[in-house]
Amino acid sequence: MRTEEIRKELFALRDEGYRAFQSKLIPTVAPGRMIGVRTPELRRFAKELFRSGAAEDFLLELPHAYFDEDQLHAFLLSEEKDLARCLEGVSRFLPYIDNWATCDQLSPRVFSRRRRELLPPIRAWIASGETYSVRFGVGMLMQHFLDADFDPSFPETVAAIRSEEYYVRMMVAWYFATALAKQYDAVLPFLEKRRLDLWTHNKAIRKAIESRRITPEQKEYLRSLKE
């Protein structure tokens, strides 16, 4: 199915009220690029297209004109079961992502089954210097490598990131707040030793303090580390 046909289907699902709401949440996307399709509808459409094999041409036709097409692209990639094909598709798509929502909703299921094979591409995404590629790489470390596969080298990698981009710094803060909830003893020294820039340091502490997974005693100590 070509992009024009898919676009027609998307416009048929348009919700003007949702479009207005979404525009306020995602300021980096021009309102004219938003169709206004609700996320459950996009996910349903993606599953339908993926099962039918009708999205191959669409996935190659980059860049897309509309935000909703980018969202659909992310959900289609998330359905891909072959790791090599998925990684190829993700690497092709990442340079065209221009907002936090599409970046964060790109979450291929196959990644959870093949975690160790993700590490080289994650390092490449973080090293790219591209805002949403870096954000995605950190997000994948947060999603897949804070539990049984955790290694102290992973927060080292994230702490070394230096960026003036808001959406990168927010993801780094989010990573450390989540890491404190899951790997408190291993991650706490990064805050005690002021390994992050000041803004990210304070934001990570704030987000951690808001978490129900952090104990009252831990929150009290984290408050003492704010600057």
C-alpha positions as CSV (number, residue, x, y, z in Angstrom):
1,M,0.0,0.0,0.0
2,R,1.5,3.3,-1.0
3,T,1.7,6.4,1.3
4,E,-1.2,8.1,-0.5
5,E,-3.5,5.2,0.3
6,I,-2.4,5.0,3.9
7,R,-2.7,8.8,4.3
8,K,-6.3,8.6,3.0
9,E,-7.1,6.0,5.7
10,L,-5.4,8.2,8.4
11,F,-7.5,11.2,7.4
12,A,-10.6,9.0,7.7
13,L,-9.7,8.4,11.3
14,R,-9.1,12.1,12.1
15,D,-10.2,13.5,15.5
16,E,-10.0,17.4,15.4
17,G,-10.3,17.7,19.2
18,Y,-7.4,15.2,19.7
19,R,-5.4,17.0,17.1
20,A,-5.6,20.3,19.0
21,F,-4.8,18.5,22.3
22,Q,-1.8,16.8,20.8
23,S,-0.4,19.9,19.2
24,K,0.0,21.4,22.7
25,L,1.9,18.4,24.0
26,I,4.4,18.2,21.1
27,P,5.7,21.7,20.4
28,T,8.4,20.6,18.0
29,V,5.9,19.4,15.5
30,A,4.1,22.1,13.4
31,P,0.3,21.8,13.8
32,G,-0.1,21.5,10.1
33,R,1.8,18.2,10.2
34,M,-0.7,16.7,12.6
35,I,-3.7,14.7,11.3
36,G,-5.1,13.9,14.8
37,V,-5.4,10.1,14.9
38,R,-5.7,8.6,18.4
39,T,-2.9,6.3,19.4
40,P,-5.1,3.1,19.8
41,E,-6.4,3.6,16.3
42,L,-2.8,4.0,15.0
43,R,-1.7,0.8,16.8
44,R,-4.7,-1.1,15.4
45,F,-4.0,0.1,11.9
46,A,-0.3,-0.8,12.2
47,K,-1.1,-4.3,13.3
48,E,-3.5,-4.7,10.4
49,L,-1.0,-3.4,7.9
50,F,1.9,-5.5,9.3
51,R,-0.2,-8.7,9.2
52,S,-1.2,-8.1,5.6
53,G,2.3,-7.2,4.5
54,A,0.9,-4.0,2.9
55,A,3.3,-1.5,4.5
56,E,6.6,-2.4,2.8
57,D,6.5,0.6,0.4
58,F,5.3,3.0,3.1
59,L,8.3,2.1,5.3
60,L,10.7,3.0,2.5
61,E,9.1,6.3,1.6
62,L,10.9,8.7,4.0
63,P,10.5,11.4,5.1
64,H,6.8,11.3,5.8
65,A,4.7,14.4,5.5
66,Y,2.7,13.9,8.7
67,F,3.4,13.3,12.3
68,D,0.7,10.5,12.3
69,E,2.6,8.8,9.5
70,D,5.7,8.9,11.6
71,Q,3.8,7.4,14.5
72,L,2.4,4.7,12.3
73,H,5.9,4.0,11.1
74,A,7.1,3.6,14.7
75,F,4.3,1.2,15.5
76,L,5.0,-0.9,12.4
77,L,8.6,-1.2,13.3
78,S,7.6,-2.3,16.8
79,E,5.7,-5.2,15.2
80,E,8.7,-6.5,13.3
81,K,9.8,-9.9,14.6
82,D,13.1,-10.3,12.7
83,L,15.9,-8.5,14.7
84,A,18.1,-7.7,11.7
85,R,15.2,-6.3,9.7
86,C,14.0,-4.3,12.7
87,L,17.4,-2.8,13.4
88,E,17.8,-1.9,9.8
89,G,14.4,-0.2,9.8
90,V,15.0,1.6,13.0
91,S,18.4,3.0,11.9
92,R,16.8,4.2,8.6
93,F,14.0,5.8,10.5
94,L,15.7,7.5,13.4
95,P,17.2,10.4,11.5
96,Y,13.7,11.5,10.5
97,I,12.3,11.6,14.0
98,D,11.7,15.1,15.2
99,N,9.8,14.8,18.4
100,W,9.8,13.0,21.8
101,A,6.5,11.1,21.2
102,T,7.5,9.2,18.1
103,C,11.0,8.6,19.7
104,D,9.5,7.2,22.9
105,Q,6.8,5.1,21.3
106,L,9.2,3.3,19.0
107,S,9.7,0.2,21.1
108,P,10.2,-3.0,19.1
109,R,9.1,-6.1,20.9
110,V,11.9,-8.2,19.4
111,F,14.4,-6.1,21.4
112,S,13.3,-7.6,24.7
113,R,14.2,-11.1,23.4
114,R,17.6,-10.2,21.9
115,R,18.9,-7.7,24.4
116,R,22.6,-8.4,24.2
117,E,22.6,-7.9,20.4
118,L,21.2,-4.4,21.0
119,L,24.3,-3.0,22.7
120,P,26.4,-2.2,19.6
121,P,23.6,-0.3,17.9
122,I,22.7,1.5,21.2
123,R,26.3,2.7,21.5
124,A,26.2,3.9,17.9
125,W,22.9,5.8,18.5
126,I,24.2,7.5,21.6
127,A,27.5,8.4,19.8
128,S,25.6,9.9,16.8
129,G,25.0,13.3,18.4
130,E,21.6,13.4,16.8
131,T,19.0,14.5,19.4
132,Y,16.4,11.8,18.9
133,S,18.9,9.0,18.1
134,V,20.7,9.8,21.4
135,R,17.4,9.9,23.3
136,F,16.3,6.6,21.7
137,G,19.6,4.9,22.7
138,V,19.3,6.1,26.3
139,G,15.7,5.0,26.3
140,M,16.7,1.5,25.2
141,L,19.3,1.3,28.0
142,M,16.6,2.3,30.4
143,Q,14.0,-0.1,29.1
144,H,16.1,-3.2,28.7
145,F,19.2,-2.9,30.9
146,L,18.2,-1.8,34.4
147,D,17.2,-5.2,35.6
148,A,18.9,-8.6,35.2
149,D,21.2,-7.4,32.4
150,F,22.3,-4.2,34.3
151,D,26.0,-3.4,34.1
152,P,27.7,-0.4,35.8
153,S,29.2,0.6,32.4
154,F,25.7,1.6,31.2
155,P,25.2,4.5,33.6
156,E,28.8,5.5,32.8
157,T,27.8,5.8,29.2
158,V,24.8,7.9,29.9
159,A,26.6,10.1,32.4
160,A,29.2,10.9,29.8
161,I,26.6,12.5,27.4
162,R,26.8,16.2,27.2
163,S,24.1,18.0,25.2
164,E,22.3,21.3,25.3
165,E,19.2,19.6,23.8
166,Y,16.3,19.7,26.2
167,Y,14.9,16.3,25.0
168,V,18.3,14.6,25.5
169,R,18.8,16.1,28.9
170,M,15.3,15.1,30.0
171,M,15.9,11.5,28.9
172,V,19.2,11.4,30.8
173,A,17.4,12.6,33.9
174,W,14.7,10.1,33.4
175,Y,17.2,7.3,33.0
176,F,19.0,8.2,36.3
177,A,15.7,8.6,38.2
178,T,14.6,5.1,37.0
179,A,18.0,3.7,37.6
180,L,17.8,4.9,41.2
181,A,14.6,3.0,41.6
182,K,16.0,-0.2,40.3
183,Q,19.8,-0.1,41.0
184,Y,20.0,2.5,43.8
185,D,23.4,1.5,45.3
186,A,25.1,1.2,42.0
187,V,23.7,4.5,40.6
188,L,23.7,6.8,43.7
189,P,27.5,7.6,43.4
190,F,26.8,9.3,40.0
191,L,24.8,11.9,41.9
192,E,27.0,12.0,45.0
193,K,30.0,12.7,42.8
194,R,28.1,15.3,40.6
195,R,28.7,13.3,37.4
196,L,25.9,15.1,35.6
197,D,25.5,18.7,34.5
198,L,23.7,20.8,37.2
199,W,20.3,21.0,35.4
200,T,20.2,17.2,34.7
201,H,21.5,16.4,38.2
202,N,18.6,18.3,39.8
203,K,16.0,17.1,37.4
204,A,17.0,13.4,38.0
205,I,16.7,13.9,41.8
206,R,13.3,15.6,41.4
207,K,12.0,12.8,39.2
208,A,13.3,10.2,41.6
209,I,11.7,11.9,44.6
210,E,8.4,11.8,42.8
211,S,8.7,8.0,42.3
212,R,6.8,5.6,44.5
213,R,9.6,3.1,44.1
214,I,12.0,5.3,46.1
215,T,11.8,4.9,49.9
216,P,11.2,7.9,52.1
217,E,14.7,7.5,53.6
218,Q,16.2,7.5,50.1
219,K,14.2,10.5,49.1
220,E,15.4,12.4,52.1
221,Y,19.0,11.7,51.3
222,L,18.5,12.6,47.6
223,R,17.0,16.0,48.6
224,S,20.3,16.7,50.4
225,L,22.1,16.2,47.1
226,K,20.2,18.9,45.2
227,E,22.1,22.0,44.4
